[in-house]
Amino acid sequence: MAFKSQKWLIGSASVIALGCFLATPAVSADLMDPMKPGPERTVSGTFDFYGGWTFADADVHPGFHSFDSDYPLLGGAGRVDLPWSENMSVQLDVEGIAAFTDGTEDGAGPSESDNYGGGAVAAAHLNYREVDQFLIGLFGGAGVAAVNDTNSTGQDPAIYFVGVEGQMYFGDITLYGQVGFLDSDADSTNEALSNAVFVRGVGRFYFGGGHTMLEGEVSYTSGDQDEGGGATDDVDIIGWGGQLVHQFHNWGNDGYIAGFLQYRGNHYEEDDPGGPDGETTEHTIMVGLTVGLNQYSLKTTERTGVALDLPDFTRQVSVTTSVDDD
């Protein structure tokens, strides 16, 4: 099994989770107690840790080669918002996820053994925000997308991304958009996604005094898959998903603990001019916990602290390898 990448990713997620608990004061009140509104702007952060399961169905050469895959996941993320003025701040992100796959799928042929291995990214968001009105900013980062393949080793591509993003606030509703460029050092050995553009839209609705949040999202990514010899295939990825987050413990303005249930789906389609097109569809379900520091609720976190996140870049780059059996 190809677990080398997974080990350090699991370690990163474990350190994030452990540090989160060590840095968190004991919970002294629940949501039934009266609480004051959160602070306007201060250094704040969120720490996530979660587990889940992915189910994938690939048709790499429709009518000839098809296979199914399912595997568990373990991951974590840390995000910190650092304001330096009333309206300007920098948000720093670190994310890591490990997929417990062995590089083979049910019904796969010997050259169809690519599978998602997880990955890790670090990013920075520079933004200008008018509280309860709007946010606009730039973001960029880098990381690695792990590919589990029984046929080769050392083919995990580095990834790079940059983009612009913005949010509009309408009471308890947030509309969030991102557009940008995603690249990797993919080649004909790993056939991962590269030279791609992406767009993502997110809607969030807060209720229960800002302690519960319902979110939905859609995304589209279009890029290349390196076939070797200067040839590339077009790859299109359509994503969709949603999550429910509920804050169930709170200690005033010092922070809170929330649980979440999340679903993500992706459909990958390869346009191969020299042969049949390939496609893969996957569904992922995750459950986890979020610890917020120096914030009062989920809503105040977004409006005055950590407001931003990232598309699932490591998955998009890595899973593209499963679309083609060449």
Secondary structure, DSSP 8 states (H G I E B T S, - for coil): ---HHHHHHHHHHHHHHHHHHHTS----B-TTS------SS--EEEEEEEEEEEEEEEEEETTTEEEEEEEEEEEEEEEEEEESSSSEEEEEEEEEEEE---S--BT--TT---EEEEEEEEEEEEEEEETTTEEEEEEEEEEEEEEE-TT-SS---EEEEEEEEEEEEETTEEEEEEEEEEEE---TTT--EEEEEEEEEEEEEEETTTTEEEEEEEEEEEEEEEEETTEEEEEEEEEEEEEEEEEEEE-GGGEEEEEEEEEEEEEEEEE-TTS--EEEEEEEEEEEEEEEES-SSHHHHHHHS-------HHHHHHHGGGS---
